[in-house]
Amino acid sequence: MISERLIHILTDSFWKILLPGLTMTIPLTALSFFFALIIAVITALIQFADIKVLKPLARFYIWVIRGTPVLVQLFIIFYGLPSLGIVLPAFPSAVLVFSINEGAYGAETMRAALESVPKGQIEAGYCVGMSWTQIMLRIVLPQAFRTAFPPLSNSLIGLMKETSLASSITVMEMLMSAQKIVARTYEPLALYIEAGLIYLMFSTILTKLQSIGEKKLNSYGYQKG
């Protein structure tokens, strides 16, 4: 049976864990994903356009970032850079690392989506006098985003959960809030389960939004077709 003390702790801690989720975890996720999407699109376009000078740099960036743990990247930026005289606050450090990390994975998703667009549509764009930029903006990218939407949405959900690693560089998000309460109450099992359920709640909301977005995109595709 759950004791009254534990019920009181869980009831009191719920809002103390949820509030950092709303004020820190969600903004951290949104900002990181926004910048990651910009990085992903630019990196994917460099590869898709086969820019000789920049393509090797793009491949190197993807190779390094995907081949190293995000926790190590966080430590390098937050704890390592100060030795070079570069000091960044915890939250901007987390945004920087998650953006760069997610951008590398998103770049491969976007590259595959760009390559899925039929080449004939690109040639048709040139035939009617469109420039490469116009073809990308009006023909290729809209279709690529529709193709990439499901995997990018999955990446967003994964990123939201990965933000728990930001607690390792003192960002006061949900996990760190739960850790502080555990240190005071000595109820790790119940409190970490509670934190996990709050993450699950956020993930469920994002999954529902993903489903709605996919239906909207599919209906738009049918109407356009």
N, C-alpha and C positions, 0 to 999 in steps of 0.2 A: 504494500500500500504506500502511496505517496504521502509523505508527512506534510503537515500544514506549513512547516518551515520551508520545505522545498517548493510547495505551491506558491507561497509568498515570494520566494526568490525568483521563480520563473515569471510570475506575473509582473513583478517590479522590473526585472531585467529585460523583458520583451521590448518595451519602448526604448530602453537604454541601448539596445542592440539595433532596433529598427531605425531609430533616428539617425545614427551615423550611416546607415545604409541609404537613407533618403538624401542626406546632406553631403555624403562623401563617396560611397560606393557607386551610386548611380551617376553623379557628375563625373567621377573619375572614368567610369566606363564610357559615358557618352563622349567626353572630350577625347579620350584615347582612340575610340573607334572613328571619330570624325577625322582626326589627323591621320590615322592609319589608312583610311579610305583614300585620302588624297595621295599618300605615299604609294599605296597599292596601284592606283590608276596610273600615276606618272611612271612608276617602275614597269608596269605591264605594257604601257604604250611604247616605252623605250625599246622593250624587247620585241613587241609586235612590229614596230617600224624598222627594226633591225639597224638601229643607229650604231655604227661601227665603234665609235669611241666610247659611248656610254653603256652599251649592252654588256661588255665584260664587267664593268663596275656594278651594274644592276645584278648580274649573276653572282658576283662576289658578295655583295650585300645580302642577298637571299641565302647564300650558302653559309655565311658566318652566323647570321641571326637565327636561322632555322637549326643550326648545328650546335647552338649553345643554350643552356637553360636560362629561362627568363629571370630566375632568382639570381643567377650569377650576373646577369646584365644589370639588375637592380643594384647589386652590391658594387659593381664597377662604377656606375654613375653616381651613386649617393655616398659610398664610402671611399671609392678609389680616386675620383676626380679631385677631391680636396687636396690630395698630395701634390697635384699640379697647380694648385691655386684656384681651382674652379669649384665653387661651392654653390650647390643648388638646393633650395628647400625641398622637403620630402614630397609634397604633392606634385610640383612641377617635374621632379625627378621621375616619379611614378608615371605621369602622363607621357613624358618623353620615352621612357623604356617601353611601356605598353604600346605606344603608337608605332615605334620602330619595329617592335617584335611582331605585332599583329599586321603591320604593313607588309612584312616579308611574306607571311602566309597568304594575305589577301592578294598580293601581286601575282602569285601563281594561280589563284582562283580567277582573277581578272584576265590573265594571259590566256588561260584555257577558254574562258568565255569569249574573248575577242577572236580567238582562232576558230570558234564554232560558227561565226558568222560567215555565210557563203561568200566566196571570193567574187562570185558573179555580181553581187550587190555593190561591191567596191568598184568593180570595173564599170558597172552601170552609172555609178556616181561620176566617175571620170568622163564618161561618154556625154553626160548632160552638162559638163563644164564645171563641176564642183571641184573645189580644192581638197587637198588631203585633210585639212582641218575640218572643213565642212562635212566631209564624208564621215569622219570620226564622230563629230558632234551630232549629226542628224541621222546617220544610218547605223554605224557600227556600235557606238557606246550605248544607245538606248536598248538595242537587242542584247548586248553583252550584259548589261545590268540586270535585265530580266532573267537571263540564264544564270547569272551569278548570285541572284538574290537569295535562294535557299542556302547555299553554302556560306555566304557572307552572314546571313542571319544566325546560322549555327556558330560561326566564329564570334559573333557579338555575344551570344549566350555563354560561350566558353570564356570570353574575355571578362565578362561580369564575374564569373567564378574565380578567374585568375587574379582579380584585383585583391583577393584575400592575401596574396603574397606581399602586398604593399605594407602590411603590418610589420614586415621584417625591416622596413626602413622608417618606422615610427609614424606612418600614416594612420590616423585614427579612424579606420573603417570598421566594418562589423566584426571581423574576427578579433581585432585588437581590443575592441570594446568588450567582447565576450571574455577575452583573456584577463582583462583587468577585473571583471566581476568574479571570474573563477579564482583569481588570486586572493580575493577578499572573502569568498563564501565557501571555497573548497568543495565545489560541486561541478567538477569538470564534465562528467558524462551528460548530465541533464542540460547544462548550459551550452555545450558544444552541439548537442542534438537540436536544441532550440535555435542556435545560430544556423545550423544546417537547414532547418525547416524554413527559416526566413530567406536563405539563398534559394531554396526550392520554390518558394512563393514568387520571388523575382523572376526566376527562370521560367516558371509556368506562365507568368504574364507576358514575358518576351516571346515564348513559344506560341501563345495565342495571337499576339500581334504579328508574328511571322506567318501564321496560317491565314490571317485576314489579308496580309500584304500579298501573299501568293495568289489568293483568290482574286484580288483586285487586278493583279498583273495578268493573270490568265484570262479574265473577262475582257480586259483591255486588248489583249492579243487577239481574242476571237472577234471582237468588234472591228479591230483594224483589219483583220483578215477578211 
